[in-house]
Amino acid sequence: VYTTAQEWLSNPNDQQPAAQAAAEKAMLTREGFRAGAVENLTGDGTPDGGLSILEQFRSLRAARDALAFYISQQKEPQVQSTDGTYASFKVSGIPGAVGYSLGGASGGINIAFTHGNYYYLVGREGGSPPDIAGLRAAARHLYQRVPG
């Protein structure tokens, strides 16, 4: 668990160019970042990697602004040139959730959403229809479990 924006941005899971890190630090400071946690996930013996991220902000609006910031970052050309082309997909059962892939079936998929003053992201490698269906189910399960 990281409790300052500087700690959060220096965690080993957050490898990004300096300009992106500076923009994220400014957003975290502006939106009242309180804490963040990241968990690397693997399951049932498969080599596919997964990730779960949680960030707490000062308010519901700040968490929503963080979601908008992160999605806009993923759509930027410099991110797409390294991570693959951004393509969205629908996520039902979670108000305001954004699902997207980077790099097609060989890349990664993510679902980001807010609940109360928290921002969540769950992601995994892959991008096939079964991968997306499994990630949707995991995100809905998480959404139902967390306080809001």
N, C-alpha and C positions, 0 to 999 in steps of 0.2 A: 504494500500500500504506500502510495506517495502522497504527501500532503502539501507540497508546493509545486507551482508550475515548473520551476527549474528542475526539481527532482524528477518530475513526471517526464519532462523532455529529455532528461539524461538517462532514462532507463534503457537497458540494452535492447528492448523490443522496438524502440522508436528510432529507427535509422532513416534520416531524411536530410536533404540539402539544407544548408544554413538559412537560406531565404525562407524556406517553408517553415523551419523551426522558429524563426523570428516572428513570422506571421501567426503561427500557432500560439507562441508565448504571449503575444499581444492580445489575441482572442481570449486565452485562458485568464489573463489578468483582468481584462475588461469585463468578462462574464462572471467573475468571482469564483474561480476554481477553488474547490475545497479539498478534494481528494480524488485519487485515481487508483485503479487496480487493474492488473492484466494477468490473465491466466492462459498459458499455452496448453492446448488440449490435444489429446490423441485418444482413440477409442478402439475397442474390439480388435486390436492387433493390426489394424490397417496402417499403412504408411502415411495416409493423408493427415496433414497438420490442420489444427484448428486453433482458434483464438477467441477469447472473450475479454472485452474491455468494458470498464465501468468508470464513469467520471461523475462526480458530484459537483453541482454548481449552487450559487446562492439562491436561485429561483427557478421556477418552471420555465419562465421566458428565457432565462440565460441558457438553460439546457437546450431549448429549441433553437436558440441562436447558434449554439455550438454545433448542433446537428446540421443546420444550414451551412455553416462554415466548412465542416468536414466534407459534406457532399460537394460543395463548390470546389474544394481543393482536389477531390478525386477527378473532377471533370477538366482540370487544367491540362494543357498540352504536355507540359514537362512531366507530369505524373503518368500520363498515358504513354509517353514515349518509353518509360522504364517499366511500367506495370501492365501495360496493355490498354486496349480501347475500352472506355466506360460504356456499359450498356445496362439499362435499368430493367428490373422485373417486378411484378406485382407481389405484394405481401398482404394477405387478408388477415383479419383478426387482431391487428395491432394498429391503432389509430396513428396516422402520420409516419408509419414505418417506410423506410426506403431500402429497397433491395437492389443490388447492382453487382455486375461482374466486371472483372478487369482481366482481359486476356482470353476470353472465351472458355471453351471446355478444358483447356490446358492451364488456365490461369487460376484465379481465385474468385470466390463469391462472398459477399458480405450483406448483412442486414443491420441497419442502424435505426434506432428509435429512441424516444424519450419517454420517461414515465416519472411524473413529478419533477423534481429538480435533478434527475439523473439522466445521463446520456449512456446508452448501451450500444455496443457493436459486437455481433457474433459473426465469425467468418471461418472459412475453410478453403482448402485447396480444391481444385476441380471446378466444374461448371456445367456438368451434364444435368438433364432434367431430374434424375434421381438425387443428385447432389443438392440441387436447389430445393426440391421437395423436403429433403431431410433437414436442411438448414431452416426452412420456413417452420417446420414442426418444432425444432429446437428453440427458435426465437419466440414462437407463441408460448411454449412451455415456460421459458424464462419470463416473459411478460406477465403471465398469470401468477408467477411466484413472487415477483418483486413488489415492494410497497410503492405506492404512488400517491 
